[in-house]
């Protein structure tokens, strides 16, 4: 690694980091930001993405030094915490950021090729929920994540952080038009399981038994409205998680985790 100590927040070498608060600007520049020591470590170790540079304070450099030394060409800017906060405009999680190049979008069929377990997201707007779904996907051996076009970017800084870096390892793709991908998977003999709060839907445990012989994709929807009618119609199965009458639904990321756990036990 090339350690470069910088004390001046106006140093032009740190210019890209000024875009951290503006995710749209980063996207237009073909970049994304990884935040936090664990996430940056996984970004570098995974070698899936081209990393442009890392910016750390002295405290963060110590635990990352070993992995950073594996990348001789990588600029590592070591700066005071005040410089990090001044450039980005807020307190960066544990004094560590990395700038990486955004990959080219993949066709969802390429992402699904060879997959057996998948999850599809429709209109999930909250970055924490998207990140949590990716974390659960990694935990339960999901091969791919499909996202309807309005879902929050999985490579948004907060989504990556909440996923504990899983968004950097689990393959994903946007699907457009929606819900054509679900219909196509259904025709290709996939079990396409819509998660719903409808009392008319069978319990998830029953569906897990029914779909045990074929690949599955769990489909979850908007935090407030759930899945759209067109998405529900495109699925081969509907399933609900039985619960008391005290609440009418679970957080979408929690429901996704339960569904993935239940279905992963039978495939």
C-alpha positions as CSV (number, residue, x, y, z in Angstrom):
1,X,0.0,0.0,0.0
2,X,1.0,3.6,-0.5
3,X,0.5,5.5,2.8
4,X,-0.1,9.2,2.2
5,X,-0.6,11.4,5.2
6,X,-2.9,14.4,4.6
7,X,-3.7,17.1,7.1
8,X,-5.3,19.6,4.8
9,X,-9.1,19.0,4.2
10,X,-8.7,21.0,1.0
11,X,-6.1,18.6,-0.5
12,X,-7.3,17.9,-4.1
13,X,-6.3,14.2,-3.7
14,X,-9.3,13.8,-1.3
15,X,-11.7,15.5,-3.8
16,X,-13.7,12.3,-4.5
17,X,-14.6,11.9,-0.8
18,X,-16.5,15.2,-0.9
19,X,-19.1,13.4,-2.9
20,X,-19.9,10.9,-0.1
21,X,-23.0,12.8,1.1
22,X,-24.4,12.8,-2.5
23,X,-25.1,9.2,-3.6
24,X,-26.5,10.3,-6.9
25,X,-23.3,12.1,-7.8
26,X,-21.3,9.0,-6.9
27,X,-23.5,6.8,-9.1
28,X,-23.1,9.2,-12.0
29,X,-19.4,9.0,-11.5
30,X,-19.5,5.2,-11.6
31,X,-18.4,4.9,-8.0
32,X,-19.6,3.8,-4.6
33,X,-18.4,4.2,-1.0
34,X,-17.7,1.5,1.6
35,X,-17.8,2.6,5.2
36,X,-16.4,1.0,8.3
37,X,-13.5,-1.3,9.1
38,X,-15.2,-4.6,8.6
39,X,-16.9,-3.5,5.3
40,X,-13.7,-2.1,3.9
41,X,-11.8,-5.2,4.8
42,X,-14.4,-7.3,3.0
43,X,-14.3,-5.0,0.0
44,X,-10.6,-5.5,-0.3
45,X,-10.4,-9.2,0.5
46,X,-13.3,-10.0,-1.9
47,X,-11.4,-8.5,-4.9
48,X,-14.7,-8.3,-6.8
49,X,-14.5,-4.5,-7.2
50,X,-11.7,-2.2,-8.3
51,X,-10.8,0.0,-5.2
52,X,-9.6,3.5,-6.1
53,X,-8.4,4.5,-2.6
54,X,-8.9,4.3,1.1
55,X,-9.2,7.1,3.7
56,X,-8.6,6.2,7.3
57,X,-7.6,7.8,10.6
58,X,-4.7,6.3,12.6
59,X,-6.9,4.2,14.8
60,X,-8.6,2.5,11.8
61,X,-5.2,2.0,10.0
62,X,-4.0,-0.4,12.7
63,X,-6.5,-3.2,12.2
64,X,-6.6,-2.7,8.4
65,X,-2.8,-2.6,7.8
66,X,-2.4,-6.3,7.1
67,X,-5.1,-6.4,4.4
68,X,-4.1,-3.1,3.0
69,X,-0.5,-4.4,2.5
70,X,-1.9,-7.0,0.0
71,X,-2.6,-4.1,-2.4
72,X,0.7,-2.5,-3.3
73,X,-0.9,0.0,-5.8
74,X,-3.7,1.2,-3.5
75,X,-3.4,4.8,-2.2
76,X,-4.2,4.9,1.5
77,X,-4.8,8.4,2.8
78,X,-4.2,8.7,6.6
79,X,-6.0,11.8,7.9
80,X,-7.2,13.1,11.3
81,X,-10.8,12.3,12.2
82,X,-11.6,16.0,12.0
83,X,-10.5,16.0,8.3
84,X,-12.8,13.0,7.5
85,X,-15.7,14.7,9.2
86,X,-15.0,18.0,7.6
87,X,-14.8,16.6,4.1
88,X,-17.9,14.4,4.4
89,X,-20.0,16.6,6.6
90,X,-20.8,14.0,9.2
91,X,-19.2,11.6,11.7
92,X,-18.0,8.7,9.6
93,X,-18.4,5.3,11.2
94,X,-15.2,4.2,12.8
95,X,-13.0,6.5,10.8
96,X,-12.7,4.5,7.6
97,X,-13.9,5.0,4.0
98,X,-13.1,3.4,0.6
99,X,-14.0,4.5,-2.9
100,X,-14.6,1.7,-5.4
101,X,-15.7,1.5,-9.0
102,X,-19.3,0.5,-9.6
103,X,-19.6,-2.6,-11.8
104,X,-21.6,-2.6,-15.0
105,X,-25.2,-3.6,-14.5
106,X,-25.8,-7.3,-15.0
107,X,-28.8,-8.9,-16.8
108,X,-30.9,-10.7,-14.2
109,X,-30.9,-13.9,-16.2
110,X,-27.1,-14.0,-16.0
111,X,-27.3,-13.5,-12.2
112,X,-29.8,-16.3,-11.9
113,X,-28.0,-18.8,-14.1
114,X,-27.1,-21.8,-11.9
115,X,-28.9,-20.4,-8.9
116,X,-31.2,-22.4,-6.6
117,X,-32.2,-19.9,-4.0
118,X,-33.1,-16.3,-4.6
119,X,-35.0,-13.3,-3.2
120,X,-36.7,-10.6,-5.1
121,X,-37.5,-7.1,-3.7
122,X,-40.2,-4.8,-4.9
123,X,-40.3,-1.1,-3.9
124,X,-38.1,-1.5,-0.8
125,X,-37.1,2.1,-0.2
126,X,-35.3,1.9,3.2
127,X,-31.5,1.4,2.9
128,X,-31.4,-0.5,6.2
129,X,-34.0,-2.9,5.0
130,X,-32.2,-3.5,1.7
131,X,-28.9,-4.1,3.6
132,X,-30.6,-6.4,6.1
133,X,-32.1,-8.5,3.3
134,X,-28.6,-8.9,1.8
135,X,-27.2,-9.9,5.2
136,X,-29.9,-12.6,5.5
137,X,-29.4,-13.7,2.0
138,X,-25.7,-14.3,2.7
139,X,-26.6,-16.1,6.0
140,X,-29.0,-18.5,4.4
141,X,-27.1,-19.4,1.2
142,X,-29.1,-17.3,-1.3
143,X,-27.5,-17.2,-4.7
144,X,-29.0,-14.0,-6.1
145,X,-31.0,-10.9,-5.2
146,X,-33.4,-9.4,-7.8
147,X,-34.5,-5.8,-7.3
148,X,-37.4,-4.0,-8.9
149,X,-36.1,-0.7,-10.3
150,X,-37.4,1.6,-7.5
151,X,-35.6,-0.3,-4.7
152,X,-32.8,1.5,-2.9
153,X,-29.3,0.9,-4.4
154,X,-27.6,-2.1,-2.7
155,X,-24.3,-0.2,-3.1
156,X,-25.5,2.8,-1.3
157,X,-23.1,3.4,1.7
158,X,-25.7,2.8,4.4
159,X,-27.1,-0.4,2.7
160,X,-23.6,-1.9,2.4
161,X,-22.9,-1.1,6.1
162,X,-26.2,-2.6,7.3
163,X,-25.5,-5.7,5.2
164,X,-22.1,-6.1,7.0
165,X,-20.6,-6.2,3.5
166,X,-22.9,-8.9,2.1
167,X,-24.0,-6.5,-0.6
168,X,-20.5,-6.8,-1.9
169,X,-20.6,-10.5,-2.2
170,X,-24.1,-11.7,-3.0
171,X,-24.8,-11.2,-6.8
172,X,-27.7,-8.9,-7.6
173,X,-29.5,-7.4,-10.6
174,X,-32.3,-5.0,-11.4
175,X,-35.3,-6.3,-13.3
176,X,-37.2,-4.2,-15.8
177,X,-40.0,-4.4,-16.8
178,X,-41.5,-5.7,-13.5
179,X,-42.8,-8.3,-12.8
180,X,-41.8,-10.1,-16.0
181,X,-38.8,-11.8,-14.2
182,X,-41.2,-13.5,-11.8
183,X,-43.4,-14.7,-14.6
184,X,-40.4,-16.0,-16.5
185,X,-39.0,-17.8,-13.4
186,X,-42.4,-19.4,-12.9
187,X,-42.4,-20.7,-16.5
188,X,-38.9,-22.1,-15.8
189,X,-40.2,-24.2,-13.0
190,X,-39.2,-22.0,-10.1
191,X,-41.3,-21.8,-7.0
192,X,-42.0,-18.1,-6.8
193,X,-43.2,-17.4,-3.2
194,X,-44.9,-14.1,-2.4
195,X,-44.8,-13.1,1.3
196,X,-48.1,-11.6,2.3
197,X,-50.1,-10.8,5.4
198,X,-53.4,-12.1,3.9
199,X,-55.1,-14.5,6.2
200,X,-56.2,-16.4,3.0
201,X,-52.6,-17.4,2.4
202,X,-51.3,-20.7,3.8
203,X,-48.7,-20.7,6.6
204,X,-45.1,-20.4,5.4
205,X,-44.3,-23.8,7.0
206,X,-46.9,-25.5,4.7
207,X,-45.5,-23.8,1.6
208,X,-42.0,-24.8,2.6
209,X,-43.1,-28.4,2.4
210,X,-44.9,-27.9,-0.9
211,X,-42.0,-26.3,-2.7
212,X,-39.2,-28.5,-1.4
213,X,-38.4,-30.2,-4.7
214,X,-37.6,-27.1,-6.9
215,X,-35.6,-23.9,-6.7
216,X,-37.3,-21.0,-5.0
217,X,-37.4,-17.2,-5.0
218,X,-38.9,-15.4,-2.1
219,X,-40.7,-12.1,-3.1
220,X,-41.1,-9.3,-0.6
221,X,-42.6,-5.9,-1.1
222,X,-43.0,-2.3,0.0
223,X,-42.5,-1.5,3.8
224,X,-46.1,-0.2,4.1
225,X,-48.1,-1.6,1.2
226,X,-46.5,-5.0,0.7
227,X,-46.5,-6.5,-2.7
228,X,-48.4,-5.0,-5.6
229,X,-51.2,-6.8,-7.2
230,X,-49.2,-7.5,-10.4
231,X,-46.4,-9.0,-8.3
232,X,-48.8,-11.2,-6.3
233,X,-50.4,-12.4,-9.6
234,X,-47.0,-13.3,-11.0
235,X,-46.1,-15.6,-8.1
236,X,-46.8,-19.3,-8.0
237,X,-47.4,-19.4,-4.2
238,X,-48.5,-17.0,-1.5
239,X,-47.4,-17.5,2.1
240,X,-47.9,-15.8,5.4
241,X,-46.0,-15.9,8.7
242,X,-48.5,-16.8,11.5
243,X,-48.5,-14.3,14.3
244,X,-50.7,-13.0,17.1
245,X,-53.4,-10.3,16.6
246,X,-51.3,-7.8,18.5
247,X,-49.5,-6.8,15.3
248,X,-50.6,-7.0,11.7
249,X,-47.2,-7.4,10.0
250,X,-43.4,-7.8,10.5
251,X,-40.7,-5.5,9.3
252,X,-40.0,-6.6,5.7
253,X,-36.4,-7.5,6.4
254,X,-37.5,-9.6,9.4
255,X,-40.1,-11.4,7.3
256,X,-37.6,-12.0,4.6
257,X,-35.1,-13.5,7.0
258,X,-37.8,-15.9,8.5
259,X,-38.9,-16.9,5.0
260,X,-35.3,-17.6,3.8
261,X,-34.6,-19.6,6.9
262,X,-37.7,-21.7,6.6
263,X,-37.3,-22.4,2.9
264,X,-33.5,-23.1,3.1
265,X,-34.3,-26.0,5.4
266,X,-36.0,-27.9,2.7
267,X,-33.7,-27.2,-0.3
